[in-house]
Amino acid sequence: MGKQRKTWTSELKEEIVLAALSGEKSIAELAHQHGVAESLIHNWRTQFLEAGRARLAGNKQNDGFKALEKENERLKSLLGEKELALYIAKKIRGP
């Protein structure tokens, strides 16, 4: 069996990232303390800062969700049109 990946709660990630950003402890110390790879903490810190930067720039998380909903509706409509065209083509061809 393969090795199961460890998952981290968002609360723990936030706690670790905030401790790293505050200089409370070094990333190496935090990694050792929590059993996390240093590179993972660096990734979390980058994601945390990028999300904050995007929010300050006015990007809301729901904007992405709304765009996905709109694209989903467009694709459903397109699929319906294609299914109708296929149905008509089969009727024209006959059995």
Residue pairs with C-beta under 8 A, 6 or more apart in sequence:
6 35
8 36
12 34
13 44
13 48
14 48
16 30
16 34
16 36
16 41
16 44
17 41
17 44
17 45
17 48
19 25
19 30
20 26
20 27
20 30
20 41
20 45
21 45
21 48
25 33
27 38
27 41
27 42
27 45
28 38
30 36
30 41
31 37
31 38
31 40
31 41
